[in-house]
């Protein structure tokens, strides 16, 4: 019975609970115990430690030993260690610095990390690379080469090292630079990779000169390894005029016969030259076009001729709108001489227009030849202009100017079939020099007789405007001579101006050079004038002549203006009082004076005779000259040669 009494209350309780709807209760998650045990008496969990290698902070180099510094933040570590490639290198104590002796280590890169350990938890730093390098620094290359004799002043003077150099070791005390044996101020620039050192004079020295450079063991690599100083010295010659290779000729051999050089400078500052050369001595002549490729002059296509048997002379070269050369010359077809124009397409020479150019056409039963000669070419956009002289059926010569657009047929520029003359009557105009102004309109200079049956002549400059030819600048007038419509001459009693050369700058200023005697049978000089506004010609400095004495003759000038207005000239000059040879001279105009760019012997320092020259400038406004030499004074005679040089500045 007592047992029943205990069971009944239990059953009653179960029934009561069975009648109550109790919601489910989610079990509470069991927290994960921390990796690092709490301090038994702090009551607050500890944060993570931060450890880093603070010195060096990036890739470091060493040849002996290196000190490493470690920093721990966020608390106190039980242990601080340095590891090399994952292996224990050292255990550190405050202030956590370690000097690692690498002299017995293999030369290579090592990854180092620092570790902080607290209560069994490990904190690791970012790795730092240490390069163990005990190999001496060496010179890999030097430029220009030692003992070089024809160094372009604009060529960088550079030494390339085998490894990056420690910048602080490059200074005036470890690098010497001398010009003609005298120490000279210079700038030293190390490349971003630390391997290339560029040395440059602070001011352009007087040239020619010998440059000498010295490097010392004070220069080290980043690891501190000293430079192995090269056993050979480093010195080279910088001439006043840099030579684009040696003598130029196409056919080779002795007795080569060349004439009529012409030149243009391309967008990469490479000279492109054209000249006449006979295939065999005394044989047929062709036009050759060569381009400087950085090391030598190389031909652009085959030799040029316009006929099957004729000889080609007097090339004039310019650049077409695609940057390729276009050449004009004159050549005989067996009866007459005509003007021929071809352009380089990049693969071959293509005739511009439909064939030879000639403005005269003698249709009489017994026609006479009317030779067209001495072309001058100029280009603008897709226009090609050509000026030339041509003999009329009456026997005098006239200047003609024609134009081709986009390589199509040529058409005359202006009335009267494109003829240009300044003096009324049957006076001869010859030797045209053609330029285009910034509006693309042609301007032509030429020499013309001052009146019929009179040998005196002046220089005239006309431009094409509004459908006709006008004086580019009103010339000086000679009121005492009614038939003289004016012209440029340095002489008042017997004008004999000839062989003019015309150039134009970006401001549309004209610059004109010609040769002329100051009086009858007197020495000849080079005279330079410039347009001063639209109404006046002004003399540019004194007449040019390098030699003194009555028996000196300056002839065949060439003039060129740069974009900024700098003026350069060349000419040939002969003096019985000097040595009896023709010398090539050059000068530049600085705005107030002429400055000679050549020694007293000229560019041809030998006793070879200069025949003709042309001058242009590159994008750095450095003058480049091409000229023709004849060594007829030598025995045996070995022909003519072309030379191209650039003023070293």
LINHULIN-V990237 format. One record per backbone hydrogen bond with DSSP energy under -1.0 kcal/mol. CO is the residue of the C=O (numbers start at 1). NH is the residue of the N-H. Records with the same first field share a line. If there is no record, write none. Layout:
CO=NH ; NH
This chain:
1=5
2=6
3=7
4=8
7=11
8=12
9=13
10=14
11=15
12=16
13=17
14=18
15=19
17=20
39=42
50=73
52=71
55=69
60=131
62=133
64=102
66=100
68=98
69=54 ; 55
71=52
73=50
79=117
80=92
81=115
82=89 ; 90
83=113
84=87
87=84
90=82
93=96
96=70
98=68
100=66
102=105
108=132
110=130
111=85
112=128
113=83
114=125
115=81
116=123
117=78 ; 79
118=121
121=118
123=116
128=112
129=60
130=110
131=62
137=228
138=162
141=160
143=158
145=148
148=237
152=155
157=199
158=143
159=197
160=140 ; 141
164=222
166=169
167=170
171=175
174=216
176=214
177=184
178=212
179=182
182=179
185=202
187=200
189=198
191=194
194=165
195=161
196=191
197=159
198=189
200=187
209=238
210=180
211=236
212=178
214=176
216=219
219=227
220=166
221=224
225=221
226=137
234=213
235=147
236=211
237=151
238=209
240=648
242=646
243=245
248=642
256=640
257=278
259=276
262=274
264=272
266=269
270=266
271=292
272=264
273=290
274=262
275=288
276=259
277=286
280=283
284=279
285=312
286=277
287=304
288=275
289=300
290=273
291=298
296=293
298=291
304=287
313=330
316=328
318=326
320=323
324=320
325=344
326=318
327=342
328=316
329=340
330=313
331=338
336=333
337=372
338=331
339=357
340=329
341=352
342=327
343=350
348=345
350=343
357=339
371=391
373=389
376=387
378=385
380=383
382=406
383=380
384=404
385=378
386=402
387=376
388=400
389=373
390=398
392=395
396=392
397=429
398=390
399=420
400=388
401=413
402=386
403=411
404=384
405=408
407=353
411=403
415=418
416=419
418=401
420=399
425=427
428=449
430=447
433=445
435=443
437=440
441=437
442=464
443=435
444=462
445=433
446=460
447=430
448=458
451=454
456=450
457=497
458=448
459=488
460=446
461=472
462=444
463=470
465=468
468=465
470=463
476=487
478=481
481=484
488=459
495=457
498=515
501=513
503=511
505=508
509=505
510=531
511=503
512=529
513=501
514=527
515=498
516=525
519=522
523=518
524=554
525=516
526=544
527=514
528=540
529=512
530=538
536=532
538=530
544=526
551=576
553=574
555=572
558=570
560=568
562=565
566=562
567=589
568=560
569=587
570=558
571=585
572=555
573=583
574=553
575=580
583=573
584=603
585=571
586=597
587=569
588=595
593=590
595=588
599=602
603=605
609=630
612=628
614=626
616=624
618=621
622=618
623=647
624=616
625=645
626=614
627=643
628=611
629=641
630=609
631=634
639=631
641=629
642=248
643=627
644=244
645=625
646=242
647=649
